[in-house]
Amino acid sequence: LVGSLAVALATVAAPAPAQMVQRMIVKLGDKTVALDAVGYQKGNPAADVWVVEFADFGCRYCEKFWRETLPVFDSLYIRKGRISWKFVPFTIGMFPNSTEAAEASICAAEQGKFYPMHDILYDKRTEWMKAKNARAQMASYAARIRLDAAKYNRCITSKGVREQLLRNNALAQSMMVRGTPTFFINGEVVPGALPTDVF
């Protein structure tokens, strides 16, 4: 898998035309799951290589991947249009305040700022995990990335944000995601925050 991914990345040419956007399909036994409509996109949606990351903001290995590996991939592949990257926030159920963090990211996405919130949540992970009032801590991050406060407050207290997170959790469970982070790369599962050169 790693070798075939390296070949795929090395041979990616110019981005495909928009009408040639590749479907994000994962086959799990005799079940087929489409990931086209889930998660938050960055990079070129028409790239030959696509990655869908399932992660919990409370996971220290996810933070490690964000700090060490993602910047390399962002520079070499994502910003150059050679990879389509998606992030699906979900909660694995073992990290303090990670539900509030995931919901904050979903509400930031409503204002087109998923990745600014994603970055601050990883950068301040140990801070918000210790917070006695996680909602207030998330609101301070929302202010820092200049979200509209009224819109954010409406979102964060709505039933819709909770339902979205439940859908993400159910999807992760149905895809047998048992650890974080887990990646699906062109339909193949790659579990764990692998070292940068291996990934």
N, C-alpha and C positions, 0 to 999 in steps of 0.2 A: 504493500500500500504506500509506504513512504517513498519507495523508489518510483512508483508510477506517478505519484503526486509531483515529485521533483521533475520528472520528464514532462508532465503536463504544464507545470509552471515555466519550464525552460523553453517550451515550444509555443507558448501563447504569443500570438501576433497581435495585430491591431484589433481593437474591440469590434465585435460583430455588429451588424446593423441592428437598430432597435427592434425591427420585426422578428429578429432571430433570437430573442431572449430565451435562454434555456430554462426549461421547467426544473424546479427544485423537487425532485422525486426521490424518496427513500423507500427501498423494499425491505420489509422486515418479515422474513418467512414468506407466507402467502398473502401478506397484507402490504398495500402500497399507501404511503402517506405523502401528500403534497405539502410542501413548506412555502409555497409561493406567497401565500397571504398572511404569513405570521412574521413576527419580529420587526426589527427596525434596520433599514437598509443604509449601507454606505458603499461607495465604490461604484463600479459600472455594472448595472443590472444585466447587461448583455455579454459580460465576460464569459470566457470558456470555463473558468474555474469558479465555483461558488462554494461558500462556506457559511454554514448556519451554526452559531454558537449558542448553546444552552448554558446559562450560568446563574449563580446566586451571588448577589452583591456581598453577602457576608463571608464568602469562601476565600480563604487566604491564598489558595492556589490560583483562583480566578484573578485575584489582585496581582499576584506574581506574574501571571501571563500578560495581564494588561500593562504592567510596568516594563517587562523585559522583552516579550516576544511581539506583542501587537505593534509597538512602534516600528519594529523592523519590517513587518508585513505591510504596515500602513505606508511606509516610505517606499518600499520596493515594488509593491503590487497594488495596494488598494488605491492610493492616490494617482497611480499611473494607469488606472483603468483595467488592470489585468486580473483583478479578483472582484467578485461581487460578495460582500460580507453582510451578514445579518446577525443580529443579537436578539435572543429571546430571553427576557428576564423571567425567572421563576424562583420559587422557594423550595428548598429541599427539606426544610423543617427543623434545622438544627442550629441556626444562627440567630442571636438576639437582634430584634428590630429589622430583620431582612424583609419582612412583609412590607413594612413602612417604606423601606428603600425601594423595593420593586414598584410599589404603587407610585412613589414620587417620580420614578423614571417614566412610567406610563403616562402620568399627567404632564410631564415635561414634553413628551412626544406629541401631545395634543397641540403644543405651541411650537412644534418643529425644533425642539431642543433636547431630543433624547440623548444624543452623544455628549453634549456639555454636562448634563446631569449624570450620565454614566461615568464620565471621567471624575467628577467631583466625589461621587459615591465611592469609587475605588480609592481615590487619593485620601479621603477622610474616613476610610472604613473603620479603623479602630476608634475614632472619635464617636461616630454615630452608634456603633454597637454598644458603647458604654452609656449612651444618653438615657436619662430618666424620662425625658419627654421626646420620644423619637419624632413625633409629628412636628413639634416646634423646630427640632434640628433640621428636618427636611425642608420646612418653610424657609429657614435661613439660607439653605442652599438654593432654593428656588429664587430667592431675592438676589443671591450672588450672581446667578446666571441671567438675571433680569427677566424672569417670567412675569406675566401679568398676574398680580397677586389675587385679584378677584376671580379670574378664570381658574387659576391653580387651586384656590380654596374650594370652588364649586366642584372641581374634578375630584379632589382628594377626599371629599366627603360624600361623593356619589356612589350609588350602587354599581355603576358601570365599571369603575376602576377595579373594584373587588371581583366583579365577574370576569374581567379580562385576565386578571392574575390567576383566577381559578381555572380558566381555559388554558392558560400557559402551563399551569401545573399538571392539568390532566393530559395535555399533549406530551409533556416530558415523560410522564408515567407511561403513557401508551407506547412511547418510543423506547422504553426500557432505559431511560437515562437514570443511572443509579449513582453517579458521582458528578462533581463539577470541577472544572468545566468539561462539557462534552461537545464535540464538534461533528458535524456531518459535512463531509467534503465530497462534492459531486456524488452524493448518495452513499458514501462509505462512512462508517462511524469511526471516529478517532477520539478515544477517551483520555482525559487528563491533560494537565498543563505540561506538555512535553518540552524539553529544552529547545531553544530557538532553532538550532541547526537541524535537529531531528524533525521538528514540526515542518 
